[in-house]
Amino acid sequence: CRSPCHTTLVSPRARRASCARALVDAMAAAPASPREPRARTRLRHRRRHAPAEASIRLLGCVLLAALRPAAGYDPQRRIETARLYGDVGDYAYYFIDMMVGSPIPQRASVIADTGSTICAFPCSGCEQCGKHLDASFDFSKSTTARWVPCGSGNRCASCQQGRCGYVQSYTEGSSISGSLLEDYVSLGDEFQSNPPVIARFGCHSKETKLFYTQRANGIFGMAPSSSGKASILQDLFKDKAHVDSSVFSMCLSEQGGLLTIGGNSSLHRAAPVWVPMQMRASYSVVLSSVSFEGDSYAVLSSDFGFTMVDSGTTFTYLPQPLYRKLSDAVTRFCKANHECGGKPSGSGCWTMDRKEDVEKFPSLRVKFRQGGGSMLWRGQSYMYRKTVNSNKWCFGFQDNGPVRETVLGATWMIGQDVIFDLNKGRLGLAPADCPSFVKRPAAPSRPISLPVPPGKPAASDKPAASGGGWMPHGGGAMLRWTQLPATPLLQGAALAALLLLALCGVLSLVRNLRAADAQARTLATAAAASAAAAGEGASGGGGAKGVRRKRTSLSASPPAKRSGEESGERSPAPMPLHVWLTSSAPGSASATGSDSAVGHGPHSAASSDASPSGGGQDGRTRGRSGLPTRLQS
């Protein structure tokens, strides 16, 4: 099941269905090679038992699929993964799900943002909050939630009712404010089973502009902090028992993607290109030039200014002079090349009949000044679809006005595995087959296992070290038996399925051995009778008649005895089982085989004109063309 199960599909259900279909197809169609008649015949013989074997293996595959959910926590590599949802056209951002609180966690959808540090979303009782995908977090329903008090080294923007407050504003004019709290947080959805850690986040009491109108509940800031405050990403990296190193990566597709904490997603098709990265309140790089792929002429070569990588910004923003140069260059290219397969539809937009035509837009080579690395920015990334079902595509790079600053937003990251290595201060870029996720699973419905006993955690509480009690219910790696959910019913069912699988395998082996032994005896008897009949026919002169006897004796039915042979003929000794197993498996060639399949024995040349109908071919004879030479003679 490895190959089909590792194919990038939309959902785990589709991945498992593909695995099962590929398994059945592989068992039903065995390859045939005329150069290897023995191996071919054995494979054809095995096809007789394909339904039983396919059922047994399918049972095992279904069991493994049930114990190994796709895209979750990998306990061996200590890597967490979470699905990304959203797009550029409809949502204008990408977001992940978080599970917050205990015993039954509450889900919150938050924008994955590498340009800010705070993680925050609305709480129940919010005075000015919009309507979002998930319900507001209810503090009273969590047994482990705790408000962050004022003072005690906490840097608070305000202090109301003894709670530490925060205020965060953004470039486009929106803002959020509220109070800080601490609770258990785990990334992703329930089935991904990422380990919960105690983290500090904000609880909105007021939202303005885009935060009020957006569908996602809040924001998940992953930028480095310049004020000394610990971000939620730093809280995750402190959990050394479950997260390996300070590395995370984002892989965005046209719809959805994958966020990986503790490593990279390994979805890239080539080795990453590493460039130096500065980490001062943001992740920044230094650009050198932008040019058409295959053309030495640089369309953009200077004045990029400060350049930051910001997944929370929808488009890629360039200083005004650079934006005009790039948009004019791409427009001229399309005019000279059949409008890149589309029709102009306004400034910087084209109507495309097919999605694949976007590949006709020129690829741009983006070079970095430090390290000498470069990456390919394809049309599928810098062109975006206006809406999901629209055929209108527009530039995904925009004018940043007179500000001498470049923002590499989501449209720059699409189709790339973007790896943030915080330990080594570098950014990795590699083209990747990023997964697509559109439909979200159901909200959490079962209690989570915590690394500490339930109760209100103190400010100094930290998740327990390795072996502290938390066990993943699933994950991207093969599970050990002790990592199964602690439910006797499920463990008993899994054990019963394994025992049934072993029993079916043993019964199938015994049945196959018995059938092979019986068939070997029958064929040995038939071969001996055929040889005796052929000898008598040769001495009596009936050449054509003798050939027909040979063909009849090699058919599926037992050979007809001649008159006067009922009592005087001695039955030949049966062929031992080990001798038959070391030779070709008998009698299972396809009934629709070609003429060339007839010739294996020394009499095969004469069989072409010996058919009772005069056609030179007989379905029964073709069905027995795989006999060993010594049996045919």
C-alpha positions in Angstrom: 0.0 0.0 0.0 3.0 2.3 0.3 2.9 3.9 -3.2 -0.8 4.8 -3.5 -1.1 5.7 0.2 1.8 8.3 -0.2 0.2 10.0 -3.2 -0.9 13.5 -2.5 -4.7 13.4 -2.4 -7.4 15.7 -1.1 -8.4 13.7 1.9 -7.3 10.7 4.0 -10.5 8.9 2.8 -9.5 9.3 -0.8 -6.0 8.2 0.0 -7.2 5.0 1.7 -9.6 4.2 -1.1 -6.8 4.6 -3.7 -4.7 2.3 -1.6 -7.4 -0.4 -1.6 -8.1 0.0 -5.3 -4.4 -0.3 -6.2 -4.1 -3.4 -4.0 -7.0 -5.2 -5.6 -5.8 -4.2 -9.1 -2.3 -5.4 -8.4 -3.6 -8.8 -7.2 -6.0 -9.2 -10.2 -3.4 -8.4 -12.9 -0.2 -10.3 -12.7 2.5 -9.3 -15.3 3.5 -11.8 -17.9 6.9 -12.1 -19.7 7.5 -14.5 -22.5 11.1 -14.7 -21.5 10.2 -16.1 -18.1 7.5 -18.8 -18.6 8.1 -20.3 -15.2 7.6 -17.1 -13.3 4.7 -16.2 -15.6 2.9 -19.5 -15.0 3.3 -19.3 -11.3 1.8 -15.8 -11.3 -1.1 -17.0 -13.4 -1.6 -19.9 -11.0 -1.6 -17.5 -8.1 -4.3 -15.5 -9.8 -6.8 -18.3 -9.1 -6.5 -17.4 -5.4 -6.4 -13.7 -6.0 -9.9 -13.0 -4.5 -9.0 -14.8 -1.2 -5.5 -13.2 -1.0 -6.9 -9.8 -1.9 -9.5 -10.0 0.8 -6.9 -11.0 3.4 -4.5 -8.2 2.4 -7.3 -5.7 2.1 -8.3 -6.5 5.7 -4.7 -5.8 6.7 -4.6 -2.6 4.7 -7.8 -1.3 6.2 -6.5 -2.2 9.7 -3.3 -0.3 9.1 -5.2 2.7 7.6 -7.4 2.8 10.7 -4.3 2.8 13.0 -2.4 5.3 10.9 -4.3 8.5 10.2 -2.8 10.7 7.5 -1.1 13.9 8.2 -0.6 14.2 12.0 2.0 14.0 14.7 5.1 11.9 13.9 6.4 10.7 17.3 9.6 9.2 15.8 10.7 12.4 14.1 8.9 14.6 16.7 7.2 16.7 14.0 3.8 18.2 14.1 1.7 18.9 11.0 -1.6 20.9 10.6 -3.8 21.4 7.6 -4.0 24.8 6.1 -7.2 26.0 4.6 -8.1 29.1 2.6 -6.9 30.7 -0.7 -6.0 34.0 -2.2 -9.2 34.7 -4.2 -12.1 33.9 -1.7 -10.5 34.0 1.8 -7.5 36.2 1.0 -5.5 34.3 3.6 -4.6 30.8 4.8 -5.6 29.5 8.2 -5.2 26.5 10.5 -7.4 25.0 13.2 -6.4 25.0 16.9 -7.8 23.0 19.7 -7.9 25.0 23.0 -8.8 24.0 26.5 -9.9 20.8 28.3 -11.3 18.3 28.9 -13.1 18.7 25.5 -11.1 21.2 23.5 -12.8 24.1 21.7 -11.8 24.8 18.1 -10.6 28.2 16.8 -9.6 29.0 13.2 -6.6 31.3 13.1 -4.7 32.9 10.1 -1.2 31.5 9.7 0.9 34.8 9.8 4.7 35.0 9.7 4.5 38.8 9.9 3.2 39.1 13.5 3.8 37.5 16.9 0.5 37.4 18.7 -2.0 34.5 18.7 -5.5 35.7 19.6 -9.2 35.0 18.8 -12.6 36.0 20.3 -13.9 34.9 23.6 -17.5 34.6 24.7 -18.9 37.9 25.8 -16.9 39.9 23.3 -18.3 43.5 23.1 -17.4 44.0 19.4 -16.6 40.8 17.5 -17.9 39.6 14.1 -19.4 36.3 13.1 -16.7 33.7 12.4 -16.3 30.1 11.4 -16.2 28.8 14.9 -17.9 29.8 18.1 -16.0 32.1 20.5 -13.9 30.5 23.1 -15.8 29.9 26.4 -13.5 30.3 29.3 -15.9 28.7 31.7 -15.9 25.4 29.8 -12.1 24.8 30.2 -10.8 23.4 33.4 -7.3 24.4 32.7 -7.7 28.0 31.5 -6.1 30.8 33.5 -6.1 34.6 33.1 -2.7 36.2 33.0 -2.4 38.6 35.9 -1.0 42.1 35.7 2.6 42.6 37.0 4.9 39.7 37.9 7.1 40.6 34.9 4.2 40.5 32.4 4.3 43.4 29.9 0.7 44.5 29.7 -0.8 47.2 27.4 -3.6 47.7 30.0 -4.9 46.2 33.2 -8.6 45.6 33.7 -10.0 43.5 36.6 -6.5 42.3 37.3 -6.1 40.8 33.8 -3.2 41.6 31.6 -4.4 43.4 28.4 -3.1 43.6 24.8 -3.6 45.8 21.8 -2.4 44.9 18.3 -2.8 47.1 15.1 -2.0 46.1 11.5 -0.9 47.9 8.4 -4.2 47.8 6.6 -5.9 49.6 9.5 -7.5 46.7 11.5 -6.9 46.1 15.2 -7.7 43.7 18.0 -7.6 44.1 21.8 -8.5 42.0 24.8 -6.9 40.1 27.7 -4.3 37.4 27.8 -4.8 33.9 29.2 -3.0 30.6 29.3 -4.4 27.2 28.5 -3.6 23.9 26.7 -3.3 24.4 22.9 -2.7 21.8 20.2 -2.3 22.5 16.4 -4.6 21.1 13.8 -7.8 19.1 14.0 -8.7 16.4 16.4 -7.7 13.5 14.1 -4.1 14.8 13.8 -3.4 14.3 17.5 -0.7 16.9 17.9 0.5 17.1 21.5 -1.1 19.8 23.7 1.2 22.4 25.3 0.5 25.3 27.7 0.6 28.5 25.7 -0.3 32.1 26.2 -2.7 33.8 23.7 -5.1 36.6 23.5 -8.8 36.7 24.0 -10.5 39.4 21.9 -13.0 41.8 23.5 -12.9 44.1 20.4 -12.3 43.7 16.7 -12.2 46.3 14.0 -12.3 46.3 10.1 -10.8 43.1 8.6 -10.7 41.2 11.8 -14.4 42.0 12.3 -15.4 40.9 8.8 -13.1 38.0 8.2 -14.4 34.4 8.4 -11.5 33.0 10.4 -11.7 33.6 14.2 -8.3 35.1 14.8 -4.6 35.1 14.0 -1.7 32.8 14.7 1.5 34.9 14.8 4.8 33.1 14.1 7.2 36.0 13.7 10.1 36.4 16.1 9.4 38.7 19.0 11.4 41.9 19.5 10.0 42.8 22.9 11.1 39.6 24.7 7.5 38.2 24.9 7.2 34.5 24.1 5.1 33.8 21.1 3.0 30.7 20.8 5.5 29.3 18.4 8.2 29.6 21.0 5.9 27.8 23.5 5.7 24.9 21.0 9.4 24.8 20.5 9.9 24.7 24.3 8.2 21.3 24.3 11.4 19.4 23.6 9.7 16.1 24.4 7.5 16.3 21.3 9.1 18.9 19.0 12.6 18.3 17.7 14.0 21.7 16.7 13.2 25.3 16.0 12.2 24.7 12.4 8.9 25.1 10.7 7.7 25.2 7.1 4.7 26.2 5.1 3.6 24.6 1.8 0.7 26.6 0.2 -1.4 25.4 -2.8 -4.1 27.2 -4.6 -6.5 26.0 -2.0 -5.1 25.0 1.4 -1.7 23.6 2.3 0.3 22.2 5.1 2.0 23.7 8.2 4.8 21.7 9.8 6.4 22.4 13.2 9.7 20.8 14.2 10.9 20.2 10.6 9.8 20.4 7.0 7.1 18.6 5.1 9.4 16.7 2.7 6.9 17.5 -0.1 9.5 19.3 -2.2 10.6 17.8 -5.5 14.2 19.1 -5.3 16.7 20.0 -2.6 16.0 23.3 -0.9 17.9 26.4 -1.8 19.1 28.1 1.5 19.5 31.8 1.8 20.4 33.9 4.9 17.5 35.2 6.9 17.3 38.0 9.4 15.0 37.6 12.4 14.3 41.0 14.0 10.5 41.2 14.6 10.1 39.7 11.2 11.7 37.2 8.7 13.6 39.2 6.1 15.9 38.4 3.2 17.9 40.5 0.7 16.8 40.4 -3.0 19.2 40.9 -5.9 17.1 40.8 -9.1 14.1 39.4 -10.9 14.3 38.3 -14.5 12.5 36.1 -17.0 13.6 32.5 -16.8 16.1 31.8 -19.6 16.7 35.5 -20.2 19.8 37.2 -18.8 18.1 40.6 -18.9 17.0 41.6 -15.4 13.6 43.1 -15.3 14.1 44.3 -11.7 17.6 44.8 -10.3 17.6 47.2 -7.4 15.6 49.3 -4.9 13.8 46.4 -3.3 14.3 48.0 0.1 13.6 46.0 3.2 12.1 42.6 2.2 10.1 40.5 4.6 8.4 37.1 4.2 4.8 37.5 5.4 2.3 34.7 4.9 -0.4 36.8 6.4 -0.2 39.3 3.5 -2.3 38.1 0.6 -0.3 39.6 -2.3 3.3 40.3 -3.0 3.9 44.0 -2.7 6.7 45.8 -4.6 7.8 49.5 -4.5 5.9 51.4 -7.1 8.7 51.7 -9.7 9.4 48.0 -9.5 5.8 47.1 -9.7 5.2 49.1 -12.9 8.3 47.6 -14.6 7.3 44.0 -13.7 3.6 44.4 -14.7 4.6 46.1 -18.0 7.2 43.4 -18.8 4.7 40.5 -18.2 2.0 42.3 -20.2 4.3 42.8 -23.2 5.4 39.2 -23.0 1.8 38.0 -23.2 1.0 40.3 -26.1 3.9 38.8 -28.0 2.8 35.2 -27.2 -0.9 34.9 -28.0 -1.9 36.6 -24.7 -0.5 33.7 -22.8 -3.4 31.5 -23.8 -6.1 33.9 -22.6 -8.0 37.1 -23.3 -7.1 40.4 -21.6 -9.8 41.4 -19.1 -8.9 44.7 -17.5 -5.6 45.9 -16.0 -3.4 42.9 -15.1 -6.1 40.3 -15.6 -6.8 37.7 -18.3 -9.8 35.3 -18.9 -8.5 31.8 -19.2 -10.5 28.9 -20.7 -8.4 26.3 -18.9 -6.6 26.4 -15.6 -3.6 24.8 -17.3 -3.1 27.8 -19.6 -1.8 29.8 -16.6 1.4 27.9 -17.1 2.0 29.9 -20.3 2.8 33.0 -18.3 6.5 33.5 -18.0 8.4 32.1 -15.1 10.4 34.6 -13.1 13.8 33.9 -11.7 14.1 35.6 -8.2 17.7 35.9 -7.1 19.0 36.7 -3.6 22.0 38.9 -2.9 23.4 36.9 0.1 24.3 33.3 -0.5 23.8 33.5 -4.3 20.6 31.4 -4.3 17.6 31.8 -6.5 14.1 30.4 -6.9 11.6 30.1 -9.7 8.4 32.1 -9.4 5.9 30.6 -11.7 2.7 31.9 -13.3 0.7 29.5 -11.2 1.9 31.4 -8.1 2.0 35.1 -9.1 -1.3 34.8 -11.0 -4.4 34.1 -8.8 -8.0 33.2 -9.6 -10.5 35.9 -8.6 -12.9 33.3 -7.1 -12.9 29.6 -6.8 -15.2 29.0 -9.8 -14.0 32.0 -11.9 -12.0 31.8 -15.1 -10.5 35.2 -14.5 -6.8 35.4 -13.4 -5.0 38.5 -12.2 -1.6 39.6 -11.1 -0.8 38.4 -7.5 1.8 41.2 -7.1 0.7 44.7 -6.3 1.8 48.3 -5.9 3.2 49.2 -2.5 3.2 52.9 -3.3 6.1 55.2 -2.5 7.2 53.0 0.4 10.6 51.5 -0.3 9.7 48.1 1.0 9.0 44.7 -0.5 6.6 42.2 1.1 6.8 38.6 -0.1 3.2 37.5 0.6 1.2 34.3 0.1 1.3 34.6 -3.7 5.1 34.3 -3.5 4.9 31.2 -1.4 2.4 29.1 -3.4 3.9 26.0 -4.8 7.0 26.2 -2.6 8.0 24.4 0.5 9.2 27.5 2.5 11.3 26.4 5.4 12.1 28.7 8.3 15.2 27.4 10.1 15.4 29.6 13.3 18.4 27.8 14.7 20.7 28.5 11.7 19.0 31.8 10.6 18.2 30.7 7.1 15.3 30.3 4.7 14.8 27.2 2.6 13.0 27.3 -0.7 12.1 24.3 -2.9 9.3 23.6 -5.5 6.8 21.2 -3.9 3.6 19.4 -4.5 1.7 21.1 -1.7 -1.6 19.3 -0.7 -5.0 20.9 -1.1 -7.6 20.9 1.7 -11.0 22.5 1.3 -13.4 20.8 3.7 -12.8 21.0 7.4 -13.6 18.0 9.6 -16.1 18.1 12.5 -15.3 20.0 15.7 -13.7 18.2 18.6 -16.0 15.9 20.5 -13.8 13.8 22.9 -11.7 14.7 25.9 -7.9 15.0 25.3 -5.1 13.4 27.3 -3.1 16.0 29.2 0.6 15.7 30.2 -0.4 16.8 33.7 -3.4 16.0 35.9 -6.4 18.3 35.1 -6.7 21.4 37.1 -5.9 25.1 36.8 -2.2 25.3 35.7 0.0 27.8 37.4 2.0 30.3 35.4 5.1 28.2 35.8 3.4 24.9 34.8 5.0 23.2 31.8 4.1 20.1 29.9 5.6 17.0 31.3 8.7 15.5 29.8 8.8 12.5 27.5 6.6 9.7 28.9 4.5 12.2 31.0 1.3 10.5 30.0 0.3 12.0 26.7 0.0 9.5 23.8 -1.0 10.4 20.3 -4.1 8.8 19.0 -2.8 8.9 15.4 0.0 10.4 13.4 2.0 10.4 10.3 4.3 7.6 11.4 3.4 3.9 12.1 2.0 3.6 15.6 3.2 1.3 18.3 0.7 -0.8 20.1 1.0 1.4 23.3 0.1 4.5 21.2 -3.4 3.2 20.5 -6.3 5.0 22.3 -6.8 3.8 25.8 -10.2 2.2 25.1 -10.5 -1.6 25.7 -13.1 -2.0 23.0 -10.9 -0.6 20.3 -7.8 -2.5 21.5 -9.8 -5.7 21.6 -11.2 -5.2 18.1 -7.7 -4.5 16.8 -6.3 -7.6 18.4 -9.1 -9.8 17.1 -8.5 -8.4 13.6 -4.8 -9.3 13.8 -5.6 -12.8 14.9 -8.1 -13.2 12.2 -5.6 -12.0 9.7 -3.0 -14.5 10.8 -5.6 -17.4 10.8 -6.8 -16.5 7.3 -3.2 -16.5 6.0 -2.5 -20.0 7.5 -5.7 -21.4 6.1 -5.0 -19.9 2.6 -1.5 -21.4 2.6 -2.8 -24.9 3.6 -5.5 -24.8 0.9 -3.1 -23.7 -1.8 -0.6 -26.5 -0.9 -3.4 -29.1 -1.0 -4.7 -27.9 -4.3 -1.2 -27.8 -5.8 -0.5 -31.4 -4.7 -3.8 -32.7 -6.2 -3.3 -30.8 -9.4 0.3 -32.1 -9.7 -0.9 -35.7 -9.4 -3.6 -35.2 -12.0 -1.2 -33.6 -14.5 1.4 -36.3 -14.0 -1.3 -39.0 -14.7 -2.5 -37.1 -17.8 1.1 -36.6 -19.1 1.9 -40.3 -18.8 -1.3 -41.3 -20.5 -0.6 -38.8 -23.3 2.9 -40.2 -23.8 1.6 -43.8 -24.0 -1.2 -42.8 -26.4 1.2 -40.9 -28.6 3.6 -43.9 -28.8 0.8 -46.2 -29.8 -0.5 -43.7 -32.4 3.0 -43.4 -33.9 3.3 -47.2 -34.3 -0.3 -47.4 -35.8 0.3 -44.6 -38.3 -2.6 -42.2 -37.4 -0.5 -39.0 -37.3 -3.3 -36.5 -37.2 -5.3 -38.7 -34.9 -2.3 -38.9 -32.5 -2.0 -35.1 -32.4 -5.6 -34.8 -31.5 -5.1 -37.2 -28.7 -2.2 -35.1 -27.4 -4.3 -32.0 -27.5 -7.2 -33.7 -25.8 -5.0 -35.1 -23.1 -3.7 -31.6 -22.4 -7.2 -30.2 -22.0 -8.9 -29.5 -18.7 -10.8 -32.8 -18.7 -9.1 -36.2 -18.1 -7.9 -38.1 -21.2 -10.4 -40.5 -22.7 -9.4 -44.1 -22.5 -9.3 -46.3 -25.6 -11.2 -49.4 -25.8 -9.4 -52.4 -24.3 -7.4 -50.4 -21.9 -9.7 -50.4 -18.9 -7.9 -53.1 -17.0 -4.5 -53.6 -18.5 -3.0 -50.2 -18.2 -0.9 -49.4 -15.3 -1.3 -46.0 -13.6 1.9 -43.9 -13.6 3.5 -42.8 -10.4 2.4 -39.3 -9.2 4.9 -36.5 -9.4 6.2 -35.5 -5.9 5.0 -32.1 -4.7 8.5 -30.6 -4.3 9.4 -31.5 -7.9 6.2 -29.9 -9.2 6.8 -26.8 -7.1 10.3 -26.3 -8.5 9.0 -26.5 -12.1 6.4 -24.2 -13.7 3.0 -24.0 -12.1 0.6 -25.9 -14.4 -2.3 -25.0 -16.5 -3.4 -21.4 -16.0 -2.5 -19.6 -19.2 -5.1 -17.1 -20.5 -7.9 -18.5 -22.6 -7.3 -15.6 -25.0 -3.6 -16.1 -25.5 -1.8 -15.6 -28.7 -0.6 -18.3 -31.2 2.9 -18.0 -29.9 1.7 -19.3 -26.5 1.2 -22.8 -27.9 4.9 -23.6 -28.6 6.6 -25.0 -25.5 6.9 -28.8 -26.2 8.6 -30.6 -29.1 5.2 -31.2 -30.8 4.1 -27.6 -30.7 4.8 -27.0 -34.4 2.3 -29.7 -35.4 -0.4 -28.4 -33.1 -1.1 -25.4 -35.4 -3.0 -27.4 -38.0 -4.5 -30.0 -35.7 -7.6 -28.2 -34.6 -10.9 -30.2 -35.2 -12.3 -27.1 -36.8 -9.4 -26.6 -39.1 -8.5 -23.2 -37.7 -5.3 -24.4 -36.1 -6.2 -23.0 -32.6 -8.1 -24.5 -29.7 -9.1 -22.6 -26.6 -8.4 -25.7 -24.4 -4.9 -26.1 -25.9 -4.0 -22.5 -25.5 -5.1 -22.8 -21.9 -2.5 -25.5 -21.3 0.4 -24.0 -23.2 2.2 -23.3 -19.9 3.1 -27.0 -19.2 6.7 -27.9 -18.5 8.5 -29.4 -21.6 9.1 -32.8 -20.0 5.4 -33.2 -19.2 4.3 -32.3 -22.7 6.7 -34.8 -24.2 
